[in-house]
Amino acid sequence: MTMRTMMMAACAAALMATPAFATGKMKCDVKPEDRKPIEALKAELVKQGWTVAKAKLDGGCYEVYGVMPETGRVEAYFHPVTFEKLFVEQRGKVIFRKG
């Protein structure tokens, strides 16, 4: 085996061994037992006029893909305890980031 082949094999093995991580757009450090149910966030957003396509946990925050009444289709992150809006992105452009 050549040195180049060995290096490529080592790099491939390292990449396969790396665990999958959250996107890194937001991080919420909250114990799982302290989180409010994601269904409650979805219900609150619908009350505000959102159309929620998908909601999941990402980086400890709730990540929502949906349509905001004032801006259209977005990806947004919310705090899992307070449901405070932390980050909103539309077509790769950040339109809101908390502090």
VOKE-341378 format. One line per field, with one value per residue (C-alpha): residue number from 0; x, y, z; residue in three letters. Coordinates in Angstrom, 3 decimals. Layout:
BEGIN
i	NUM ...
px	X ...
py	Y ...
pz	Z ...
aa	Ala ...
% end
This chain:
BEGIN
i	0 1 2 3 4 5 6 7 8 9 10 11 12 13 14 15 16 17 18 19 20 21 22 23 24 25 26 27 28 29 30 31 32 33 34 35 36 37 38 39 40 41 42 43 44 45 46 47 48 49 50 51 52 53 54 55 56 57 58 59 60 61 62 63 64 65 66 67 68 69 70 71 72 73 74 75 76 77 78 79 80 81 82 83 84 85 86 87 88 89 90 91 92 93 94 95 96 97 98
px	0.000 1.332 1.624 -1.129 -3.515 -2.811 -3.470 -6.728 -7.846 -6.976 -8.929 -11.945 -11.885 -11.685 -14.644 -16.771 -15.968 -17.017 -20.457 -23.190 -23.585 -26.283 -26.029 -24.448 -26.718 -27.945 -27.196 -29.485 -28.081 -31.253 -31.859 -34.306 -36.690 -36.900 -38.023 -41.644 -43.223 -42.445 -46.150 -46.862 -44.464 -46.103 -49.560 -48.334 -46.854 -50.075 -51.959 -49.564 -50.393 -47.506 -47.780 -45.427 -44.013 -41.489 -40.199 -37.348 -34.656 -31.330 -28.441 -30.746 -33.063 -36.288 -35.770 -38.873 -39.320 -42.429 -44.095 -44.229 -47.191 -45.040 -42.028 -42.865 -40.903 -38.231 -36.052 -36.262 -34.857 -36.659 -35.636 -37.158 -38.291 -39.447 -40.217 -38.310 -37.344 -33.552 -32.749 -34.609 -33.154 -34.791 -33.136 -29.723 -30.065 -30.278 -33.304 -33.233 -30.642 -31.176 -28.486
py	0.000 3.414 6.195 8.149 5.185 4.675 8.361 8.309 5.169 6.746 9.915 7.908 5.847 8.988 10.552 7.438 7.274 10.883 11.107 13.185 16.573 19.213 21.934 24.316 27.240 27.363 25.495 25.188 23.591 22.240 18.939 16.742 16.604 20.432 20.761 21.532 19.186 20.095 19.660 22.621 24.795 23.712 24.552 27.992 28.745 27.720 30.140 32.857 32.078 29.771 26.702 24.134 21.596 19.923 20.353 18.513 18.788 20.142 21.229 21.061 23.672 23.139 23.580 24.370 24.398 26.264 29.354 32.555 34.791 37.915 36.482 33.159 29.907 29.811 27.650 28.801 27.797 28.162 27.675 24.373 25.748 29.299 28.895 32.157 32.685 32.446 32.329 32.589 31.949 32.286 30.845 30.877 34.478 35.178 37.385 37.176 36.180 36.808 38.964
pz	0.000 -0.872 1.669 -0.107 0.009 3.717 4.447 2.508 4.341 7.707 6.857 5.702 8.899 11.032 9.240 9.634 13.346 13.947 15.557 13.944 15.599 15.540 12.935 15.424 14.613 18.229 21.451 24.455 27.590 29.202 30.978 29.054 32.019 32.080 28.445 27.690 25.127 21.521 20.753 23.054 21.025 17.772 19.177 20.329 16.912 15.151 17.437 16.229 12.601 11.738 9.566 11.115 8.654 10.966 14.510 16.204 18.853 17.540 19.749 22.761 21.194 19.308 15.591 13.547 9.790 8.827 7.462 9.496 8.651 8.191 6.354 4.724 4.899 7.620 9.815 13.432 16.819 20.140 23.767 24.968 28.344 27.586 23.850 23.340 19.696 19.407 15.702 12.393 8.963 5.559 2.449 4.115 5.335 9.075 9.709 13.528 16.131 19.831 21.397
aa	Met Thr Met Arg Thr Met Met Met Ala Ala Cys Ala Ala Ala Leu Met Ala Thr Pro Ala Phe Ala Thr Gly Lys Met Lys Cys Asp Val Lys Pro Glu Asp Arg Lys Pro Ile Glu Ala Leu Lys Ala Glu Leu Val Lys Gln Gly Trp Thr Val Ala Lys Ala Lys Leu Asp Gly Gly Cys Tyr Glu Val Tyr Gly Val Met Pro Glu Thr Gly Arg Val Glu Ala Tyr Phe His Pro Val Thr Phe Glu Lys Leu Phe Val Glu Gln Arg Gly Lys Val Ile Phe Arg Lys Gly
% end
